[in-house]
């Protein structure tokens, strides 16, 4: 059996690939197993072995995860998609590995942006005012319509002519304008806040393309985060997306109950939430002290090339001859 086997899910996405790179950077004796709905992803070259799995909401998903866990004596699973956080946490009693995730009940609320709004409203935590299309009565001059579930900027419509034409699979939010910030925070296993880290960011196709450290809102954000933690059930690394207006009022508009896509940037600026996860959940250690620095980051596109390869099905691990260019 492999020693210190860890599953990282979603290797086809930027979140999973960032997590893999961060673990690799730790130079620890960890056997990295990647999973994804596709057999051939850009994250394959970072893994000792990879597996294709069903979508997490399909019945066969948990059975496949259990099979991989038992085969490799997996100690830890780090889910990198919202649905996997929920379904793995929901079925954690069936899986002989630790799931680095919040409780299923709270994860489900954060899967649905409208339920997030209701949850925060009940706890008197700031969140963008939201309506279902069926209940909206033109309360705002400018609005944004988005799917209640889903990631990135897919399906977003600004100021539609007929908001009520959308089904209640969507929600309507007041359109807040200003500086967009993304805030990662880490909650230790004992339920305490370990630290937070914010960046101002620019998006391309729904994902961060440029970012820079911002610390001026930390105290206000800490108040919001501590209220979130008070509801119990949150653990590990989470992310808040907010707008800061011209009066420095912070309005969160989305919560990701998982490690976020800027984890590789944060790792190099002193907020190493993937490392904290490994320390706590794999080695049962206290996470390192948070020591962040100022920084600016911009993302680039590069290639993984497999010379003389003819069948992508064989390219499922780091031993496949490849070149990063």
N, C-alpha and C positions, 0 to 999 in steps of 0.2 A: 504493500500500500504506500501511496505517496505521502511524504511528510509535509505538513502545513499546506494542504491543498485548499485553494480558495477559488470559488466560482465568481466571476464577474459577468453579469448579464449585459445584454444589449451592446455587443462588441461592434455592431454596425453603426452605432451612433457616436457623436462626439463626446457624450458623457462617459460612456463605457471605455472609449479609447483613452480618454484623459485619465480615468481611474487606473487602467492598465499601465500607462506610462509612469504614473506616480508611484505605483507599487514597484515597478521595475527600478525606479530611481532610488528606492530605499536599500537596494542591494542586500536583501534578506533571502533566506532560504525558503522561498515560497513557490509552490507548484501552481501556476496560473492556468485555470480552465476557463475558457470563454464560451458563452452561449449566445445564440441569436436566432431569429426566425429564418435567416439566410445561412446557408452552409459556407459561403465564401464572402468574407467581409474584410474591411481595411484593418480590423483589429486582430486578424488571425496571426499575423507575424509576431505578435507580442505574447502569444500564449503557448504553453507547453502542449496543449491539445484543445480543440474546439468541438462543439456539438451544435447541431441544428435542433431547435426546439419549437413546439407549437406556440401560437399566441398564448399569452398568460391566462386569458379568459376562457380558453378551450379546456375541456375536461382532461385531455391527455397531457397538459403541460406539467402539472404537479407530479404525475407518474413518471414523466421523463426526468424531471429534476431529481426525484427520489432515486431513480436508477443511476444517475451520474454520481450522486452523493455516495451511494453505497459502493459503487464500483471503485471510486478513488478515495474513499474515506475522507470526504470533504469536511473540513472543520468550520468554514465560514462561507456564506453567500452574501455578496454585495450587489443588490439589485440597483439598476441604473435607469429604469423606466418607472413611471408612476403606477402603471397597472401591475407590474411585477412586485413592487413594494406592497401593494394591497393583497394580491393573491398569495404571495409567499408568506406574508404575515398571517393571513387568514388560515393557512394550512400548516403553520409552523410546528404544530404538535405531531404532524406526520413525517417531518423531515429531521433526520439525525444530524443536522448541522445548524449552527447559529445563523440566524437571519439578522443582518444589520439593517433594521428597519423599525419604524414606529408601529404602534399597535394598529390592527386592521381597522378598528372603528374610526379612529381619527384620520387614518390614511384615506379611508373612503370619503370622508367629508372634504378632504383637500383634493380629491380627484375631480370633484364637481364644483365649479366656480360659484354657482348659485348657493350650494350648501356651505361653501366657504364663507360667503357673505353672511348667511343666516347665523352660522357658528360665531363669527366675529361680532356680529350685531348683538347676539345674546350675551357675549362676554364683554361688551363695550370696548372692543378693539377696533381701531380704525381699519376701514376697507372701503373700496370704491362702491358707492351706492349702486345697487343692482336690482333689476326687475326681470321677470319672465316676460316675453313678448305679449302673452295673453293678459297681463296685468298692467302693462305700461300705458300711461295716459298723457304722453307728451310733457312729462315733468321737466325735461332738460332741453336746452337749445341745441347742444351738441352731444351726440352719443356715439358709442361704439358697440357694435353687435358682434358677438363671438360665440363659438360653440361652448357649451357648458363643460364639456370634457374635451381633452385634446391638448396638444402642445404646440409651441411656436406660434406663428402668426397665421396659421392656416384657417381659412373660412372667415376671416375678419372683414367686416364692412363698416365704413365710416358714414355716419349721417344718412342712412337709407331713407328713401322717400316714404316708405310704408313699413315702419318697424313691426307692426302687428302681422305682417305677411310671413314672419319667421315663426317656426314651430317652437315649442317650449324645450326643444333640445338645445336651444340657444339662450343666451341671456343678453340683456342690455345693460350697459354701464354708462354712467356719466363720463364724458370724455374730459379727462384731466390733462392739462398741458404743462410742460416744464421739463425738468431734467429727469431722465430715467436712470434709476440706480438699481443695482442687484446686490442683495445682502445675503451672504452665507453665514449660518451660525451652527455651532456644534453643541449638542446636548449630551452630556455624559450619561453613562448607564445609571448613575444615581439620581438622574433627573435635573442636575444642575447645569447652568449655562457655562460652557467652557470658554467661549469667545465668539466674536462676530467680525465680519470683514465686508466692507462695501466697496463697490466700484461703480463709477459712472460709465455707461456703456453706449455703444452704437450697434445697431442690429443690421444684418444682411440676411434676407430670407428667414427671418425669425430667430436667428442665432447671433450670439455676440461676435462682432468682427473687430471692434476696438474697445479698449477699456482703460481706465486709470483709477488709482486708489483715491477714495474720498473718506475722510474720517470725521467731518464736521457734524454728521447726523447721528453719530454712534449712540449718544446718550438718549436721544428720542427713540431710536430704533430699539435700544435695549429695553425700554419701558414696554414697547409693543411685544417684543419677544418674551419677556418675563410673564406677561399676561397670557400669551399663547401657551407657554409651558405650564402655567397654573391649571390648565384644563386637563393635564395629565395625558400620558400615552405617547408623547413625542420623544424620539431618541435619535441619536446620530446626527448626520448633516442634513440641513434643510436650507431652503432659499426663499427669500421674499423679493418680489419685484414691485417697485414703487415709483411713483412720480413725485418729485419735489417741485412745488410751484414757486412763483416769484416771491411769495411771503414765507418761504421755507417750511410750508406745511407738507408733511409727508403723508401720501395716500397709497397704501399697498393696494395692488389690484390683482395679484396672483401669488399663490403660495405653492411651491414645489416641495412635496414631502419626501425628498430624496436628495442625493448629491447632485449638484447642478453642473451645467456644461462648462463653467469657467473654472472647474477644479484644478486643471493643469496650470492655469495662470496663477491662481491663489497659492498653489503649492510652491511656486517660485518667489512669491512675495510674502511668505511667512505664515500664511494660514493654511495649514496642511491637514485638511479634514480627512483625506483618505488615509494619511498616516495615523491620525488619531483613531480612526476606525480599526485599522490593523492592530494598533497597540492595545486597544481595549478589548476587542472582540476575538482576536486570534491569540494574543500573547498574555491577556489578562494583566496588562500594565496600565499605569496612569499615563494619560496622553501628555505629550510634551507641552510645555508652556507656549502659549501663543505669542509670537514675536513678529509682528508684521512690519513691513517697510513700504515706503512710497514706491510707485512704479506705474509704468504705462506699457500696454501690450497691444499688439496687432497680430491678427491671425493670417496664416498663409496656407496655400494649397501645395501639397507635395504628393509624390507617387511611391507606391510599393510595386516594384517590378520583379517578376519571376522569369528570368531568362530561360529560354528553351522549354518552358512549361507548355503543355497542350491541354491539360485537364484540370480545371479549377477545383474539382472535387478532391484532388490530392493535396491541395494547398491549405491544409487545415491547422498548421502549427508553425512555430518559429524555426523548426529544423528544415523547412522547405527553403531551398536556395533562393535568396531574394536580395534586392537592392533598394534602399531608401534614397530617393532622388528628389 
